[in-house]
C-alpha cells in the first residue's frame, strides 16, 4: 500500500503555534520535505524531531516531486512543510499534491497557522467575503491585468509582498484602486513586534516614502463599496438604449433571456418592460 502525504502547517512566527498532532506526525513520518531545510531545522530542533529531512522548493518541484512520489508508492509516509504556514498556499506543494492525487496516493492535512487569514482577522476589514491573490505577478503586462481585475473587486483583497517591493506595490495599488481605499499592513505576525496598521493607500505611500519597510507584509485591502460599484455599473449603461444594453450582455456570452434579465436588474425595471422595449425595437427595425 502507498504511504500518505501529510501537509503540515507550521508556525508563521511564534514557535509555540504548533499543534500536538503536527509534532506527532513530524516525528512519525519517514521523511520530512521542507522548503528550506535550514529554516525548518530550528523548528524541528525545538521539538526534538529527528526525522530525516530533504529539500523541496520551487526550483526542484518537478524532479524532487517525482522522487517523493516514488517513496510514497513504496509505502513510506512523507510530511511536507514550508518555511511558515500551510504548504501549497503561495508556497511549494500544489504540484506534489497533484502528482499524489494522480497516483492515487492518500493526501491529508494537519492544519496550522496561515498568515493571510491571521492578517484578515486582525485587519478590521470585512471578513465575510474575501479574495486571496498571494503575490502580484512581477511581469508588467500580467501585473496590469491583475490590478485592472482587482479594481472592480467588491470583496476584501489579501496580498503578500516582500519589503523591497512594498513601495512600488503600494503606489501601483493607489493608482489602480484610488488613494482613499483603506489598507491594513500587517507584519511580524505572532512575533514580539507584531504590527498591524490600517490607513488609506495614499497615507501608506507617504509612510513608506520616508521609512524603510522591514519584514514580509500581508496587505488587507477594502473591496470597492457596493454603492460605488453600482454607480460605475450605471455609468456604463446609462448612455445605452435597452437593445444596446441587452446586446452588451449577449456579447459577454449570456443568452437573450439572461441578458434581458441582467439589463432589467441594472435599470431597476421589470423583465416585461425590457421585453416590450425589445419588441418595439424589432418592429421599428422591420419597418426600415
C-alpha positions in Angstrom: 0.0 0.0 0.0 1.1 3.5 -0.7 2.2 5.8 2.1 0.5 9.1 3.0 1.5 12.6 2.2 0.8 14.9 5.1 0.6 18.7 4.5 1.7 20.0 7.9 1.0 23.6 8.8 3.9 25.2 10.7 4.1 28.4 12.8 4.3 31.7 10.9 6.4 33.3 13.6 5.9 32.1 17.1 7.2 28.6 17.5 4.6 27.8 20.2 1.9 28.0 17.5 2.2 24.3 16.5 -0.3 21.6 17.3 0.4 18.4 19.2 -0.7 16.4 16.2 1.7 18.3 13.9 4.6 17.4 16.3 3.5 13.8 16.4 3.2 13.5 12.6 6.6 15.1 12.0 8.1 12.6 14.5 6.4 9.6 13.0 6.9 10.3 9.3 9.6 8.5 7.4 10.7 11.7 5.7 10.1 15.5 6.0 10.2 17.5 2.8 11.0 21.2 3.7 11.1 24.3 1.6 14.3 25.5 3.3 16.0 22.8 5.5 18.0 25.4 7.4 14.8 27.3 8.4 12.9 24.2 9.3 15.8 22.8 11.4 15.1 25.5 14.0 11.5 24.3 14.5 12.4 20.6 14.4 15.2 21.1 17.0 12.9 23.0 19.3 10.6 20.0 19.4 13.3 17.3 19.3 12.2 16.0 15.9 14.9 13.9 14.4 13.1 12.6 11.2 15.3 12.7 8.1 14.9 16.0 6.2 15.1 16.7 2.4 14.6 19.9 0.4 11.5 20.5 -1.7 11.2 24.0 -3.2 10.1 25.8 -6.3 13.4 25.1 -8.1 13.2 21.4 -7.7 9.4 20.8 -7.6 9.3 18.6 -10.6 12.4 16.4 -10.1 12.0 16.1 -6.3 8.3 15.6 -6.6 8.8 12.5 -8.7 11.3 11.2 -6.2 8.9 11.8 -3.3 6.0 10.1 -5.2 8.3 7.1 -5.7 9.0 6.8 -2.0 5.3 7.3 -1.2 4.4 4.5 -3.6 6.9 2.2 -1.8 4.9 2.7 1.4 6.8 5.5 3.1 5.0 8.4 4.7 6.1 12.0 3.9 5.4 15.2 5.8 5.6 18.3 3.7 6.3 21.6 5.4 7.1 25.1 4.2 9.1 27.9 5.9 5.9 29.2 7.6 2.2 28.5 7.3 0.4 25.9 5.2 2.2 24.2 2.3 0.8 24.8 -1.2 -0.7 28.2 -0.2 1.6 30.7 -2.1 4.4 28.2 -1.3 5.6 24.9 -2.9 3.3 21.9 -2.6 0.5 22.1 -5.2 2.5 20.2 -7.8 3.3 17.4 -5.3 -0.3 17.2 -4.2 -1.4 16.9 -7.8 1.1 14.2 -8.5 -0.1 12.2 -5.5 -3.7 12.6 -6.5 -2.9 11.3 -10.0 -1.0 8.3 -8.5 -3.9 7.6 -6.0 -1.6 8.3 -3.0 -3.5 9.4 0.1 -3.1 13.1 0.9 -4.2 14.7 4.2 -3.6 17.9 6.0 -2.6 18.8 9.5 -4.0 22.3 9.7 -1.9 25.1 11.1 -1.4 28.9 11.1 -2.0 30.9 7.9 -0.6 34.5 7.5 -3.4 35.6 5.2 -6.3 34.5 7.5 -4.5 35.8 10.6 -4.0 39.2 9.0 -7.6 39.3 7.8 -8.9 38.7 11.3 -6.7 41.4 12.7 -7.3 44.0 9.9 -10.7 45.4 10.8 -11.8 44.8 7.2 -14.9 43.0 6.1 -14.2 39.3 6.7 -17.4 37.8 5.2 -16.1 37.7 1.6 -12.5 37.9 0.6 -10.2 37.0 -2.3 -6.6 35.9 -1.7 -4.3 36.9 -4.5 -0.9 35.9 -3.0 1.9 37.9 -4.6 1.1 40.1 -7.6 2.7 39.0 -10.9 6.1 40.6 -11.5 5.8 40.7 -15.3 4.5 44.1 -16.2 1.6 43.0 -18.5 0.3 40.4 -16.1 0.5 42.8 -13.2 -1.5 45.4 -15.1 -4.1 42.8 -15.9 -4.3 41.7 -12.2 -4.6 45.3 -11.0 -7.4 46.0 -13.6 -9.2 42.9 -12.3 -8.8 44.0 -8.7 -10.1 47.5 -9.5 -13.7 46.2 -9.7 -13.4 43.7 -6.8 -16.0 44.2 -4.1 -14.6 41.6 -1.8 -11.8 42.3 0.7 -8.4 41.7 -1.1 -5.4 40.0 0.5 -1.9 40.2 -0.9 1.5 39.2 0.1 4.5 41.5 -0.5 8.3 41.5 0.1 9.8 44.6 1.8 11.9 45.6 -1.2 8.8 45.7 -3.5 6.4 47.3 -1.0 6.8 50.9 -2.0 6.2 50.2 -5.7 3.2 47.9 -5.0 1.5 50.5 -2.7 2.0 53.1 -5.4 0.5 50.9 -8.1 -2.4 49.9 -5.9 -3.1 53.6 -5.2 -3.2 54.4 -8.9 -5.4 51.4 -9.7 -7.8 51.4 -6.7 -7.8 55.0 -5.6 -5.9 56.9 -3.0 -8.8 56.8 -0.5 -9.1 53.0 -0.4 -8.2 51.6 3.0 -5.4 49.0 3.5 -4.2 47.2 6.6 -0.5 46.5 6.6 0.4 43.5 8.7 4.0 42.4 9.6 5.8 40.2 12.1 2.5 38.4 12.8 2.5 36.4 16.1 6.0 37.7 16.9 7.1 40.1 19.7 7.0 43.1 17.4 3.7 42.3 15.6 2.3 45.3 13.8 -1.0 45.9 12.0 -1.7 49.4 10.8 -4.8 50.5 8.9 -4.8 53.6 6.7 -5.6 55.0 3.3 -3.4 53.9 0.4 -2.3 57.5 0.0 -1.1 57.6 3.6 0.6 54.2 3.2 2.6 55.6 0.3 3.7 58.6 2.3 4.6 56.5 5.3 6.9 54.2 3.4 8.3 57.0 1.3 10.3 58.1 4.4 10.7 54.8 6.3 12.2 51.5 5.1 9.8 48.5 5.1 11.1 45.6 7.1 9.9 42.0 7.1 7.3 40.3 4.9 4.0 42.1 4.6 0.4 41.0 4.3 -1.8 43.7 2.7 -5.6 43.5 3.5 -7.4 46.0 1.2 -11.0 47.0 1.4 -13.0 46.0 -1.6 -14.9 48.5 -3.7 -18.1 49.6 -1.9 -21.3 48.2 -3.3 -22.6 51.8 -3.7 -19.6 52.7 -5.8 -19.8 49.5 -7.8 -23.5 50.2 -8.5 -22.7 53.8 -9.6 -20.0 52.6 -12.0 -22.3 49.9 -13.5 -24.9 52.5 -14.0 -22.5 54.8 -15.7 -21.5 52.0 -18.1 -25.0 51.6 -19.5 -26.7 55.0 -19.0 -25.9 56.1 -22.5 -27.2 52.8 -24.0 -30.6 52.1 -25.3 -32.3 49.0 -24.0 -31.5 46.9 -27.1 -27.9 48.0 -26.8 -27.9 47.2 -23.1 -29.1 43.7 -23.8 -26.6 43.3 -26.7 -23.8 44.3 -24.3 -24.6 41.3 -22.1 -25.1 38.9 -25.1 -21.6 39.9 -26.2 -20.4 38.6 -22.9 -21.9 35.2 -23.6 -25.3 35.4 -21.9 -28.4 34.1 -23.5 -31.0 36.5 -24.7 -33.2 35.6 -21.7 -30.4 36.1 -19.2 -29.2 39.3 -20.9 -32.7 40.8 -20.6 -32.8 39.8 -17.0 -29.5 41.4 -16.3 -30.5 44.6 -18.1 -33.7 44.7 -16.1 -31.8 44.4 -12.8 -29.4 47.2 -13.9 -32.3 49.6 -14.7 -34.5 48.5 -11.8 -37.3 47.7 -14.1 -39.3 44.5 -14.8 -38.3 41.9 -17.4 -41.7 42.7 -19.0 -40.5 46.3 -19.6 -37.3 45.1 -21.2 -39.2 42.6 -23.4 -41.6 45.4 -24.5 -38.8 47.6 -25.5 -37.1 44.8 -27.4 -40.4 44.1 -29.3 -40.8 47.8 -30.1 -37.2 47.9 -31.4 -37.8 44.8 -33.5 -41.0 46.3 -35.0 -39.2 49.6 -35.8 -36.3 47.8 -37.4 -38.7 45.7 -39.5 -40.3 48.8 -41.0 -37.0 50.4 -42.0 
